[in-house]
Amino acid sequence: MNSFAATLSFAFLLFSGCGMGSLYGPSYYDETSLGDGLERVTFKGGDHPATGDLCLLRCAEVTRQAGFTYFEVVDSESGSTLRHTGGAYPFHRHYHLDEPFVDDIPFVTKTIRMLKEKTEADFAYDAVEVERLMRRKYEIK
């Protein structure tokens, strides 16, 4: 094998793992138990329209992992977090830029009540169905 082919093979192996790890890519999620079937699920990252759907997907996963079948959203919050990152250009020597770069990071937080059975009086999501639909919509395996 010549050196070009070896380098190309190494580059392929190096980059073939990029973006494959987390189900949600570079995004971030977190859950906090609030006691007795209540859970607070936060999803940060992605694009604004998809962030809400991916938070709903995570709510369905949390519900199923906890042994429940349905969940109700009892509170929901969404918005953006601005992250400032400074930078330095080579021609500025040791001086940082006066204006930082700004990243707009969307987030959605949902407080859910997990249920074993669906009640007639309240609206509840079927966790299996939500997970199936969101995975198909975003082509997530």
N, C-alpha and C positions, 0 to 999 in steps of 0.2 A: 504494500500500500504506500503510495507516495505521500509526501508531507501535506500536499493540498487536500487530498482525500481524508487524511487523518484529522486535519484541522476542521474540515467541513463536518465530519462525523462528530467531533467533539462539540462544535458549535450547535449542531442539531440536538445533541443530548442535553446540552446546557439550557437551550431555550425551549425544549419540548416540555419542561416542567413548569414554565412560567404560566401563571394564571390558573393552574390546576389545583389546588389545595382546598381552599374553602368553597363551599357551595355558593356562597354569596360574593365571591371575589374579594376585592379589597375593602369591602364594607365591614361594619362592626355591629354586633348585636349583643344585648345584655338582658338578662331576666332577673327580677327580684321577687322573691316570694313575699306576699303580704298576708299569708296565713289562710288556712281553711279554704283551699280552692281558688284563691285570688292570686294573680300573678301580674306583674308589671313588665311588659316587653318593650324594649327600645331597639330601633333599627336606625343606624346612621350610615349614610353614603348612598352611592348609586345616583340615579337621576330622580328629580322631584316626582314625576308621576309613578315611577316604579317603586319608590321607597315605601309608599303605603301598602302596595300589594305584597312586597317582600316582608313587611312587618306582619301582615295578616298571615302569610305563609309560616313565619316563625311562630306566631300564636298557635297555629294548627299543630305544628311540630311539638311545641311545649305541652299542649293539651294531650296529645297522644302519648308522649313520653311519660306523663304523669298518670296515665291509665284512665283518662277521661275520653269521652266521645264527642261532646259538644262544648262550645264556649260562647259566652256573651261578651260583647265589648261594653264595659260600664263607664269607661272614660277614654278619651282619645285626645292627643295633642300632636301638632306637627309644626314644623318651622325650619329654620336654617341656623347653622352655627357658622360664623365666619372665623376662619383660621388665618392668622397673619404669619407670613414667613418672610423673613428678610433675605437679602442676597447681596453679594458683592461681585462687582464686575472686575475683571483683571486690571483694567486701566484705572480703577479707583484706588488701587493699592490696598491699603488696610481700612478704608472707609466703607461702612455699610451704606446701602441705599437709604435715602430719606423716606421713600415711599415703599412700604412692604408689599409683597405679592399677597393677594387675598384669594382664598379658596372658599367657595360657598358649599357647605356640606349639609344637605337636607337630613332631617331626622323625623321619625314618627314614633310616638310612644302610645301604647294601648294598655289599659288595665283591663284584664279579662277575668271573668268568673267561669271556672271550668265545671262542667256538669256531666254526670253519668247518663242522664236521660234528658230529652228535650221536653221543655214545658210548653203547654199550649198558650199560656198568657204572654210569654216573652219571646222575643226573636233570639234565636241561637244559631250559630254557624255549625255545620257538620264538619268536624276537623278533617276527616278523611277526604271529603269532597273538596274542601278549600285547598288542601295540600295537592290533590290531583289536578285541579284546575290551574292553580298558580304554577305548578311545575310544567304543565303543558304549555301555558301561555308564554313562559320565559325560557322554554326548552331546557329545563333543569332535570338532570337524570336522578 
